[in-house]
């Protein structure tokens, strides 16, 4: 019943392309093993060519422009290295939020912030979430080999601590369910 309720809520909160799942601390070496999963939760295809993925440990200090990719309605796609099967090749160096919040942000080709994930605490660097205010509810930090994943694919309340959970079984390029 709870999953049906969350699914029904998800239908009303599903909103285009979102950061759906991330692995910030893979088992073993992090090099070329971290990934970010995007999910097109809309019912329209979305061209993410020229969009930017940004990340950092005190601010969005590192970014990469995404190549020519069209996400079909309902599709999942990975950002990362070819070693993780990523469609959008980006050399990631994500923070592990070991002592402070870290962030990942998706920005469209017009410079509009599409989605933000703030994870870990405390938020001493005053990361701003998609509500436009300093985040007070952050996503949990995932341990080695685990993922930070949306509780319900595509559901975006603009509050990371509400939207994300730790997943013991990462599901790259597929549903978190």
N, C-alpha and C positions, 0 to 999 in steps of 0.2 A: 504494500500500500504506500509506504514511504517513497519507494522508487517511482511509482506512478505519479505521486504528487510532485516529486522533484522534476519528473519528465514534463508534466503539465506546466509547471512553473517555468521550466526551461524553454518551452515553446514561446512563452511571452517575453523571456529575456534574451533569447537568441538574437544575435545582432551582428551579422557580417563576420569578418575575419577576426579571430582572437588567438592569443597565445593559449594553447590548450594543455600543454604538458611540457616539462623541461627536466633534463637530467643535468644537474650541476656538479655532481660528484660521482662519476661512474666508478665501478669496481676497478681497481688498479690505477694505471696512469690516466690522467685527465686528457692529455694531448690527443686531439682528434676523436675523442670519445663522447664529449659533451654534445647535447643537441637540444633544440627548441622545436616543438611541434606547433604548427599553425593549423587551425581548423576553420573552414568556411562554413559557418553555421547558418548562412542565409540560403535562400532558394534561387539565387542568381550566381552565375560565374563571376569571379572577381580577378582582375588582372593586378597582380602585386608587383609588376615590373616597376623598378625605380623606388619602391618602398624601402624604408630603412629599418634595420633592427639595431637597437642601441642597448648597451649594458654597462654596468660598472659597480664599484664597491663604495664610492662616496658620492658619485654623480654619474650621469650617462657620459662617461669619458671615452668609450670605444663604440664605434658604429661601423656598419657595413651596409652598402646598398645592395638590395636583392636583384638578381638577374631576371630575365624574361620568363615568368611563370604565371599561368592562369590557373587559379584554384576553382575547380568545378564546385557547384553547390553540394554541400555535405562532405567535401574532400578534406583529407588530412595530408600535410606535407611537412618534411623535416628541413630544418636549417642546421647545418653542421658540415662534417667532412664526408667524403665518399665512403669512409670506413664505417659509418653508421647508416649508409644508404640515403644520405640527404640529397634532395632535389636541388636545394639552394645551397651552394657551397660557400661556407663562411668559416673562417678559423676563429673558433670561440675560445674565450678565456673567462668563463663565468665565475663570479665570486661564490664562495661557499657559505657566506653569511655566518661565519664562525663567531664573530664578536659584535656584529652590527648588521642592520638590514642591508641588502643589496637589491638591485633592480634590473629589470629587462623591460624594454619598451618597443612597441611597433608603431611606426609613423608612416603615413601614406605619402605618395609622391607630391602632394600639395603641402606637406609639412604639418598635417593634422594628426594629432596623437590618436591612434586607433585603439590601442590597448596597452596597459601597464601592469606588470607583475612586481610587487614589492614583497620580498620574502625575508624571514628572519627578524630578530628583534634584539635590542631596542632600535628604534628608528632615530638614532642620534643625529643622522645627517639630514633629517627632515625631508625624506622622499615624499613627493606629492603623488597621490594615486589619481585615478580617472575621475574621482569626485571633484578634483580641483583643489583639494585641501591636503595638508600634511597627513599621511597615512597613519591611522591609529590601530588598524587591524591588518596585520601582515600575514601572508601565507606561511605555513610551517616550513622548516628546513628539512630536506630529505637527506638521510644518511647515505653512505656509500652504496651504490647500486640501486638506489630507489629514485622515484620521480616525484616532483611536485606536479600534481595533476588537478584539473578541474573536477569537482565532485560530480558534476553533470556536464557532459560535452557541450561547449558553446555557450553555457549559461554565464552571463557577465553582469554582475550587480555593481561593478566598478569598485568593489571592496575585496582586495586579495584574500584577506582572512576568512571571508564568507565563501568565496568561490573555489578555493584550492584546498586540497588535502594531500597527505603523503600517500603515495601508492607503492606498495612493496614490489609490484610487478609492472615495470614500465611497459607501455604499449606504443612503441614508435610507429607513427604514420597510421594509427588506427584508433578506434574508439576506446575511451578509458573504461567503459562499462565491462 
